[in-house]
Amino acid sequence: MQHLPPYAAGHSPAELEQGYVAARVVYLLGERDNDSMHPVLDRSCMGRAQGPDRWSRGHAFIAAMRLRDNGTPNHVLHEVPGVGHDGRAMLTSTCGLAALFDRPGCE
């Protein structure tokens, strides 16, 4: 928690966490982002403990967030059909555009 960006400076870790939990957050997971041997996937012991691939890790993270005291009612998960680890495909998908521009289309 050293060298924080300006928006986080002056806040305790607990305050930053509270803000994140309360914020409206849209998580996009590529349905095909399940390559456990992807060249830039963290395959360290700590990485593998989170799950075998990004898709699994994303679902594990969401499950952990929902187990919090009050859950995370403002956090929404959408799976993007047919997309792997591809930022352009994610952001230009129907779900990506809906998340970016706060519009319907990925319910």
N, C-alpha and C positions, 0 to 999 in steps of 0.2 A: 504494500500500500504506500510505497514511496513514489515520488514523481508522478502524482496523479494529474490528469488533465484538468484544465481550469474549472470545468463544470462539476467536478467531483471534489475539488479542493475545499477544505474546511468542513467536510462531512465525515462523520464516523463510519466505519464499516457497517454498523447496524442501520444507520440512516440510509446509506446507499442501498443496502439490501431491501429495506422497507420500500424505498422508492421504486426499485425494480419490480418487486412483488406487486405493488399497487398499479404499475404502469400498464397501459394497453400494449400487449406484445403479440405479434403474429409470428409463429414458427412455421417455416416451410421445410418439409423433408422430402427429398427426391425419392420417389418410390423405388428407383433402381440404384440408389446410393448405398449399395450393399456389398461392395467389393472389399473384402477383408484384406486384400493384398494391394490395394490402391497405393501407388508409389509415394504419395505424400500423407497417407494415413498414419497417425501416431500408433505404432505397434509396440510401444514400450509396455512394461508391466502395468503401469498406471493407466495407459490408454486402453489396453485390453480389458482391464478391470471394469471399464465403463461400458464395454460391449465390443463385439467383433467388428463392427462397421459403423459408419456414420448414421445410417437409418436406425439401427438398434440403439446407439448411444443417444440419439435424439428422443426416441420413445422412452428410454430409461430416465432421461433428464425430465421430461414432461411428467412422467409418473412420480418422480421424486418431488417435483414442484406441487403436484396435486395433493400430496400427502401432508403438506404444511398445515398448520393449525386452521387457517381459513381457506386453504386451497389457493388457487390463482384464477379467480373468475374472469379476470381481464386478459388472460393468456389463452390464445387460440392456436391449435395445431391443424395444419392442412398438409396432406400428402399430395405431392405434385406427380400425377400419373406419367409414367414413361420417362422420367428424368433421373439421371444419375448425378454424379458430381460435376455439375456444369452450371456455373453462375448465370451465364447468359440465358440458358434454357429455363432456369428457375425463375428469373426476374421477368422474362417475357412470356411466361406461361399465363394462363387465365388466372391462376391463384396468385402468382407473383404480381401481376398488374392490379389485381383486386387489393392485395396487401399494400402495395406502394401508393395507390391512389385512393385508398379507403372507399372502394366501391364494391358492389355485390359481384358475385360470379364464382365464388369458391366456397359454397356452403357445405 
